[in-house]
């Protein structure tokens, strides 16, 4: 038994996560993601709040800005859920007479093979850092929430991983996106659903995404219900489980009609549909959400985003780029120069975002 | 060629004699195995050729015994659970003519006497008294190696110097951990000496002393085979690493002790149980946003820890359903408590003396263990702290901290309302909740409120896990870590103290002194690498350098260290795709005949794909494989069965493949949600039938691996006369005649039966009309029919559907006959009339014509629709209370109540399926039948309920059921 300094605790615990303690500390995104995967193996199924709490509480005294770290943990959890390490699903133990909350589950250890022969690792192995043998685990490249494994000469990684028992998820299935749609078309389709919805009563705990507020500060767009009139993307807290996302029509602050997301089956999360709808709303009203591109190290470009995007967009960028830290935005990706043109087109055509002029 | 065999014999004799001499000279004198022959692969081939050349022309000779021992153990090494003798015969031409399996056993016995050879032990060896020799002497057949490597990896943190020096104790540990392994591995694990010896040898390979455990060539061979599979290699490497590190560690860990705790040492057992941390924990979950309504649940720990420490509880933990006190739903499926923690919703607050977890099958030792740890903490008050995730977790003390929110639960009644408390609705009978939202500064008023509620204030020193969350942390000083980690604690005080002293162990010698202390500063303490078990860290504070330390008893940290479970493919309890099986490891027959409950859970509406493959031999391609149409989640047992039956079981090729199958694999995939592959092996009993199709009909073969010196008997029962046995001569194979029937073989306590279907040429062959000759109305007649029903019910079914239909026809006939014998002619006539008119009124009148009992039928006619929707157990209670009310059953003492329930269940079982009576009733059958014959009204009431339920459910039965709605589980 001995006394340790905060630095020594940091180093020891980063090593326990299988990460390089000389380069990372517990507040790094890689360590946060490792800690989230670890607690997911112990605690899932549970709520996002349970996972965040379990990662943040042991950091007291080890990090200076515990609230800042809490925000980072929440953002990383969202990135990992979009990526597929953690799955948001209805409570599978719930019954019809019970609260049908959305809970977080640990995805099984799986991988997505890439054309290059590399693989993207997904999922959680309870009680272990990964499901891989030590020799493979040591070769994992950790980039924020992303874990990549590249083949050695002559090595067939997908075959080896299948033999080890990991589930192969084809990239077509992993990257599956909704069919392309113009923003007005999407908005009209959802509004038709809203018009056809039954009249709604009181909706406790409802928060609204205010389209009038600046599109470059996502957290600042959320407002409480007062006397608004119109149609809004909203979310409402649940007693237990993730909030429910919806499109709601208000008159004088009173809900008239409401459509819950997801409306297209449950392949995507409610928030994915809600965020996409908000992008369409912003685009249709002539105030599209923004993104910014600036030069990155070497032959790369950094794309910065100010609002969350659906999981299928993040997965695409996880596949072709790398998540990077960047201040002044919600999240950012680094892309090789040769991919930039196609990604700019994707952001314009599929997410209806507008590029900010370069400084 | 005989000269060659003699040369081999001489060489082997020299080798084993030298090995025996060396083994005897070592301190532990481990037995010798035939596989330790020291030959390389080319020499094994040469020896095998010489053996085959000899047996082709003449019987084996005594002077060749060692070569036969080596030859048969080599076959055992490749054995993967199929028919040992079949493989032996096919690889040894001439064996059937010239060989004799009893002679092989004699060879091994001679080997044992002359060279100190190993003697097979355990229940498996007692049942398979010949093949146990070559398989034991094969040490670790190839297909079991991977499983041993996995178990050694799982228990690697329990290794100590003493354990590695005591193979039997190591074998006991492996045996205790083998509950989730295949049945073949479990058989092997019964031989704890053997398993311990091979385990120690594999772990210590290359270390000093390992040669005394196994011959180096043999060890190298087994390790080489293990190395070929990547995952097994990794597991063994990890286990070896731990063994190497811990070989020098003595006296640490609970497993280093030589004996398991026994029931006659209760205090020690209590301590042992505490180390396992199986105490359930209460959790409250909010059901509304305002926190006005909460739903209690009980979180049950993973009981596999209990299994490892108390191996005697295995049969119950793996094979018995579990009831949770206060839970509304059905009992938990067999084995479910061994696969991670379970959270069970409570509809009733358990009583103080009520054991929270109870298994259907009772056992004194397990009852004691559960009584010790599985009670609610003493009431009537329980305190829950509302955590930031919205859940309220039970605390171990009634102490609160400023700025926190709590729910106080009282089982005595609603607490008095005060200005600081808010009454909450606990959705649970027998408990009342109060919400407390403590301010950051506790005022005098608040102090009074807390006092009046029976609460105190926690001391203002905080201890928590630093850096990473452990597996479990209750926020109040109790946590669980993995043995692969080094726990690290953070300490913080909010007031001035001179020093904090931290110590471990009972004596608390040489504490770590933390000073100086600045209020609000966080300090970190790294604990040493701790072995598996329970550890306590004591915290004490000293306010001035010259004063005594004050022990902060409430803040002692209790640390439980457990083994990390190795990852293996499949679904986990933390994922969204859950497959529950009951029994947890069904046999091929149970899967095929629908005697397994399959529940597949997952997000509603998502699809699950299934593929089923049937195999005849290990390592060979499937003989039949089919991808079934997708199912929508969730999948119930009934929908699984109808899907399986429609899309697989009724497929002609599947039926054919099933008859020769040894195992099948069911693969269930739900895209990224997960995938699981279930393996179902054919039941492997010492006496069994094998069946194969021929062009027109079947051939059946009796396989006798019992090694019993006496010959089994064989009889045949036709479908038309299902309780008349025709004696058959014992021959190698029976060419089954056109009408088919049931073939029964008996040998001592062993019985094996198989139903062979008739040749079907037209619709008229689908059904049959079993005849049961009139017998006197006596208990003996009824018991005789029950015994035959049991035999027909347990007989193995081939793949074809027709045999299942014939079996059902026979059981229905036996059922009717029993009913006739107990209920009488009038009732039989009423049943015939009811079949014609399709109603139940005629039956109602026939339940009893006695004036004081006539209302029984009326009540049943009124209630049967409701009862049809309930479980069998509820119907039993209803019948018992009704018949007691009308004095058909006595009700003067508490034992009468239990007796009424038992007798009612007997009547309902007899009336609905006589095949499920004999095993259930055991030696009480005769007494029960006598009682029923004295009270035929009970049997008639039972029969009325069976038939009316069946009719209400429109006779919608599975092929293995006689009447709809009567499935006895």
Interface residues (C-beta under 8 A of the other chain):
Chain A: X1 X2 X3 X4 X5 X6 X8 X9 X10 X12 X13 X16 X17 X26 X35 X38 X39 X40 X41 X42 X43 X44 X45 X46 X47 X49 X50 X52 X53 X54 X55 X57 X58 X59 X60 X61 X62 X84 X87 X89 X90 X92 X93 X99 X105 X106 X107 X108 X109 X110 X122 X124 X125 X126 X127 X128 X131 X133 X134 X160 X163 X164 X165 X166 X167 X169 X173 X174 X204 X205 X237 X238 X239 X240 X265 X266
Chain B: X230 X231 X233 X234 X237 X238 X285 X286 X287 X288 X289 X387 X388 X389 X390 X391 X464 X465 X466 X467 X468 X469 X471 X472 X473 X482 X485 X486 X488 X490 X492 X502 X503 X504 X512 X514 X522 X523 X524 X525 X526 X527 X528 X564 X565 X566 X567 X568 X569 X570 X571 X572 X573 X574 X575 X576 X577 X578 X601 X602 X603 X604 X605 X606 X633 X634 X671 X672 X673 X674 X675
